[in-house]
Amino acid sequence: MSSKQCAVIDYGMGNLHSASKALEHVSNNTEIIVTSDPETILKSDHVVLPGVGAMRDCMAEIKRLGVDQVVAEVVKTKPLLGICVGMQALMNHSEENQGVDCLGHFPGEVKFFGRDLEENGEKLKVPHMGWNQVQQIAHPMWHNIEDNSRFYFVHSFYVEAENQEHVKGRGHYGKDFVAAIAKDNVFAVQFHPEKSHTSGLQLLQNFLQWDGQN
């Protein structure tokens, strides 16, 4: 029986080892390949766009390696999962690094939490780091995950979506922010599912079984 293939895009800016290991842990008959090769990515059944670090560096590498063109092709036909900065890179624009144009798959901006983030008079640390609940909005990727389950976040910037129909999960840290976003065969999350124990592994398993339909 031929196995399916999931490509984790390697453009030098993702936590590739833990993401690929977590995917391997839940994969049933799916080969997980970490690659920057456009041909390999385009022939894969599922594609993951990870990301950590500064947006300017991420977008520079994405463009240098032609990952922007590959992602533009992938989003036309097959399930794509964006993780953390990989999610932010799918937006129109980020205000990080004095402003960076992103891939523009989702209309919206990536905003800084701010230096004076407060909740009930208490100053909150930025980056937002640690476990936080995610309020779900119906989508197949939440299969077998309880609403308000906790996921692991590390981020100083958050997504503000223009189209609320794209928002599939919300978190709160001093302010409400978008924790998950989706359109057609693309689903992206601000948190790190590979660091989020049972709920995160379930989400990755859901992705490998997802046909890209809502």
C-alpha positions, 0 to 999 in steps of 0.5 A, spaced: 500 500 500 503 506 497 503 511 503 501 518 503 506 524 503 507 530 508 512 535 506 514 540 512 517 546 508 524 547 510 526 555 509 531 555 515 526 558 520 522 553 523 522 548 529 523 543 524 525 537 528 520 537 533 514 539 528 516 533 524 517 528 529 510 530 532 507 529 525 511 522 525 508 520 531 501 521 529 502 519 522 498 513 519 501 511 513 504 518 511 511 519 510 513 525 513 519 529 509 522 535 511 524 539 504 525 545 501 525 542 494 519 545 490 518 539 486 517 534 492 513 539 496 508 540 490 507 532 489 506 531 497 499 530 499 499 535 505 504 541 506 506 544 513 509 551 513 512 552 520 516 558 522 520 561 528 524 568 528 523 575 526 518 576 520 523 580 515 528 574 516 522 569 514 520 573 508 527 574 506 528 566 506 521 564 503 522 569 497 530 567 496 528 560 496 522 561 492 517 558 497 512 564 496 511 561 489 511 554 491 506 556 497 501 560 492 501 553 488 500 549 494 494 553 496 490 552 490 490 544 491 492 541 497 491 541 505 496 546 508 497 547 515 501 554 517 504 554 524 506 560 528 510 565 524 508 560 518 501 563 520 503 570 520 506 569 513 500 568 510 497 574 512 497 581 508 502 585 512 506 585 519 508 591 523 514 587 525 521 590 523 518 596 521 513 593 516 514 587 512 509 585 506 507 577 507 504 572 502 497 575 502 493 569 502 489 572 508 487 579 508 489 582 515 495 585 519 500 582 524 500 586 530 505 587 536 502 586 543 505 592 545 509 594 551 504 596 556 499 590 555 495 589 561 489 585 564 486 587 570 491 592 572 497 587 572 502 588 567 503 582 562 509 580 559 511 580 552 512 575 548 506 571 550 509 565 552 506 558 555 499 555 555 493 558 553 485 556 552 483 556 545 475 558 543 474 554 537 469 556 531 467 550 528 472 546 523 474 539 521 481 540 524 478 541 531 475 534 531 476 530 537 479 536 541 474 539 546 473 547 546 477 551 550 483 546 550 489 549 552 495 550 547 502 552 547 504 559 545 510 563 544 509 570 540 510 577 541 505 579 535 498 577 533 493 576 527 488 581 526 483 578 520 479 582 516 474 577 514 471 574 521 469 568 517 476 566 516 477 566 524 476 559 527 479 559 533 480 565 538 485 566 544 486 572 550 492 575 552 490 582 555 486 582 548 482 577 544 487 575 538 486 570 533 489 563 534 486 559 528 484 561 521 482 558 515 480 558 508 478 553 503 484 548 504 488 552 508 488 552 516 493 556 520 495 556 528 498 561 532 500 556 537 505 550 536 501 544 536 508 540 536 509 542 543 501 542 545 501 535 548 495 531 547 490 536 543 496 538 539 498 531 537 490 530 535 490 537 531 496 534 527 493 527 526 486 531 524 491 535 519 494 528 516 487 526 515 483 532 512 481 532 505 481 540 505 474 541 505 470 545 510 
